Structures are given as C-alpha cells and as structure tokens.
Amino acid sequence: MRRLLATALAALALAIPAAAETVPEPDSYHAAPYEAPVPETLRRANVVDAAGAMRLREAGAAFIDVLPQTRRPEGLPAGTFWRVPPHDSIPGALWLPDAGFERLTPTEEAALSAGLQRATGGDRDKPLVIFCRPDCWLSWNAARRAVALGYSAVNWFPGGTAAWEAAGGTLEPVAPSE
C-alpha cells in the first residue's frame, strides 16, 4: 500500500508543471545566448506589456526596435544573389539593429546614442519603448543602455513584436536606421 501511494504521489508530482524559474536581473549586460528567458524587471526602467506599449504609442512615445539585421553570410561565392530578408516592426519604430549586444563597438555606441537622440528630439525625458521579440536579451541590454545614457522614461517591452501583434497591433516593413 505504501509503495502504491509513493508511486502515485511521484506520478502526480511529475504531472504538475514546476513553477517557472525567475530569471535574476544581472549586474551587467547579458551575453549570448540572447534568445533565452529574461528577467521581469529592469532597474530604473518601466516594464510594459502590449496594452501599456499601445497606450504609450498613443501618447507619442518613441519606439526603438533592436532586433539584429540579417547580414549577408560570409563566404558566399562571388556573383551569388543575396536578398536581405525584410523586417517587420511596430509602425513608426526606429530600427537600431546592433544596439542590444553585450559589447558594442564605439561606432555601435555612437549609433545608439544618435538614434535615441533622433527618436526623442534630444528630450531625455521623452518616453522610450525599447523592444525586440519575446525572450530576447537584446532589448533588455539596449533599454539598460538608454537608462545609463540618462534617459529618464525608459520602457522595456519584453513581449516585443509578437506581443504587439497578438494584442491586435499591426506591423510594417522597416529599414535600419542610418
């Protein structure tokens, strides 16, 4: 009887999914893998869901997409046709494709700074919404950088384009910011 009860309890324990582990907020920028569970928080920034992001858009917030751009594969033979895959984003978003990696080159840092300046018109208090895709550390890193650059109204949207679309929002093709 005890053995049967122990077996039944063990089976029940396996059938009940374990609570998702909470991802701790790191003290520095996150390195690869970038597609992995993210924290629920970002110090000195707001975390918003799709409804919050939509309200911020209506209020005039600047949207920053940091999904990396697909680059031409190295080693393609000369003359090989290469077409850059299109990227769809939240309408009106500024696409800064290399802004979310753990380490940025001085050129990438300057591009992020210039992009944020352009998106906010130089107003460091203007709300920013920084996003990518779900479970994407690139948007977390980029939002953390915006905070470090002195932007006071940084909103991190961890659900990104997938959550936006699931909430009824549309996406449109976007080109990388220059």
C-alpha positions as CSV (number, residue, x, y, z in Angstrom):
1,M,0.0,0.0,0.0
2,R,2.8,2.4,0.9
3,R,4.6,1.6,-2.3
4,L,1.4,2.2,-4.3
5,L,0.9,5.6,-2.5
6,A,4.5,6.6,-3.1
7,T,4.3,5.7,-6.8
8,A,1.0,7.7,-7.1
9,L,2.5,10.7,-5.4
10,A,5.6,10.6,-7.6
11,A,3.4,10.4,-10.7
12,L,1.3,13.3,-9.5
13,A,4.4,15.4,-8.9
14,L,5.6,14.8,-12.4
15,A,2.2,15.7,-13.9
16,I,2.2,19.1,-12.1
17,P,4.4,21.6,-14.0
18,A,7.0,23.2,-11.9
19,A,6.7,27.0,-11.4
20,A,8.8,28.9,-14.0
21,E,12.1,29.9,-12.5
22,T,12.5,33.6,-12.0
23,V,15.4,35.0,-14.0
24,P,17.5,37.3,-11.8
25,E,18.4,40.7,-13.2
26,P,22.2,40.7,-13.9
27,D,24.5,43.4,-12.7
28,S,25.9,43.9,-16.3
29,Y,24.8,43.4,-19.9
30,H,23.8,39.9,-20.8
31,A,25.9,37.9,-23.3
32,A,24.8,35.2,-25.7
33,P,22.6,33.3,-25.8
34,Y,20.4,36.3,-26.5
35,E,17.3,34.2,-27.1
36,A,16.6,33.0,-23.6
37,P,14.2,33.7,-20.7
38,V,14.6,37.3,-19.5
39,P,14.1,38.9,-16.1
40,E,10.7,40.5,-15.1
41,T,12.5,43.7,-14.1
42,L,15.0,46.3,-15.3
43,R,16.3,48.7,-12.7
44,R,15.3,52.4,-13.3
45,A,13.0,51.5,-16.2
46,N,9.4,50.5,-16.5
47,V,8.4,47.1,-17.9
48,V,5.3,47.3,-20.1
49,D,3.0,44.7,-21.7
50,A,1.3,45.2,-25.1
51,A,-1.5,47.2,-23.7
52,G,0.9,49.5,-22.0
53,A,3.0,49.8,-25.1
54,M,-0.1,50.7,-27.1
55,R,-1.0,53.4,-24.6
56,L,2.5,54.8,-24.8
57,R,2.3,54.9,-28.6
58,E,-0.9,56.8,-28.5
59,A,0.7,59.2,-26.1
60,G,3.6,59.9,-28.5
61,A,6.4,57.7,-27.1
62,A,9.4,56.9,-29.3
63,F,9.7,53.2,-30.2
64,I,13.1,51.6,-30.7
65,D,13.4,48.1,-32.3
66,V,16.8,46.4,-31.6
67,L,16.4,43.1,-33.4
68,P,19.7,42.5,-35.3
69,Q,19.8,42.8,-39.0
70,T,20.3,39.6,-41.0
71,R,23.6,40.1,-42.8
72,R,25.0,38.6,-46.0
73,P,26.6,35.3,-45.0
74,E,30.4,35.3,-45.2
75,G,31.9,33.1,-47.8
76,L,29.2,33.3,-50.4
77,P,30.7,32.8,-53.8
78,A,31.1,35.9,-55.9
79,G,28.0,36.6,-58.0
80,T,25.7,34.7,-55.6
81,F,22.4,36.6,-55.3
82,W,21.7,37.7,-51.8
83,R,18.5,39.4,-50.7
84,V,18.2,40.9,-47.3
85,P,15.2,39.4,-45.6
86,P,12.5,42.0,-44.8
87,H,12.0,43.0,-41.2
88,D,8.5,44.0,-39.9
89,S,8.2,46.2,-36.8
90,I,5.8,48.4,-34.9
91,P,4.7,51.3,-37.1
92,G,6.8,54.3,-36.6
93,A,9.6,52.5,-34.8
94,L,13.2,53.4,-35.3
95,W,15.2,50.2,-36.0
96,L,18.7,50.2,-34.4
97,P,19.7,46.7,-35.3
98,D,23.0,46.4,-33.4
99,A,22.1,48.2,-30.2
100,G,21.5,45.3,-27.9
101,F,24.6,43.1,-27.8
102,E,26.6,42.7,-24.7
103,R,29.5,44.7,-26.1
104,L,29.2,47.5,-28.6
105,T,31.9,48.9,-30.8
106,P,32.4,52.7,-30.5
107,T,30.6,53.0,-33.8
108,E,27.6,51.0,-32.5
109,E,27.6,53.0,-29.3
110,A,27.6,56.2,-31.3
111,A,24.8,54.9,-33.5
112,L,22.7,54.0,-30.5
113,S,23.2,57.4,-28.9
114,A,22.4,59.2,-32.1
115,G,19.4,57.1,-32.7
116,L,18.0,57.8,-29.2
117,Q,18.7,61.5,-29.7
118,R,16.9,61.5,-33.0
119,A,13.9,59.5,-31.7
120,T,13.4,61.8,-28.7
121,G,14.3,65.1,-30.4
122,G,17.0,65.4,-27.7
123,D,14.5,65.3,-24.8
124,R,15.9,62.8,-22.3
125,D,12.5,62.8,-20.5
126,K,10.5,61.7,-23.6
127,P,9.1,58.2,-23.1
128,L,11.0,55.5,-25.0
129,V,9.7,52.0,-25.7
130,I,12.5,49.5,-26.4
131,F,11.7,46.1,-27.8
132,C,12.7,43.1,-29.9
133,R,11.0,39.7,-29.6
134,P,9.9,37.7,-26.6
135,D,12.7,36.1,-24.6
136,C,15.3,38.5,-26.2
137,W,18.0,39.9,-24.1
138,L,18.9,42.4,-26.8
139,S,16.0,44.7,-25.8
140,W,16.9,44.3,-22.1
141,N,20.5,45.3,-22.9
142,A,19.5,48.3,-25.1
143,A,17.0,49.6,-22.5
144,R,19.6,49.3,-19.8
145,R,22.0,51.4,-22.0
146,A,19.3,54.0,-22.6
147,V,19.0,54.3,-18.8
148,A,22.8,54.6,-18.5
149,L,22.8,57.3,-21.1
150,G,20.5,59.4,-18.9
151,Y,17.0,58.8,-20.4
152,S,14.5,59.0,-17.6
153,A,11.4,57.5,-19.1
154,V,12.7,54.2,-20.5
155,N,10.0,51.5,-21.0
156,W,11.2,48.0,-21.8
157,F,8.6,46.0,-23.8
158,P,9.8,42.3,-23.4
159,G,6.9,40.9,-25.5
160,G,8.1,42.9,-28.5
161,T,6.6,42.5,-31.9
162,A,5.0,39.1,-31.1
163,A,3.0,40.5,-28.2
164,W,2.1,43.7,-30.1
165,E,0.7,41.6,-33.0
166,A,-1.1,39.2,-30.6
167,A,-2.8,42.2,-29.0
168,G,-4.2,43.3,-32.4
169,G,-1.4,45.7,-33.4
170,T,-0.1,45.8,-36.9
171,L,3.5,45.5,-38.1
172,E,5.1,47.2,-41.1
173,P,8.3,46.8,-43.0
174,V,11.1,48.9,-41.6
175,A,14.7,49.7,-42.8
176,P,17.6,50.0,-40.4
177,S,18.3,53.5,-39.1
178,E,21.2,55.3,-40.7
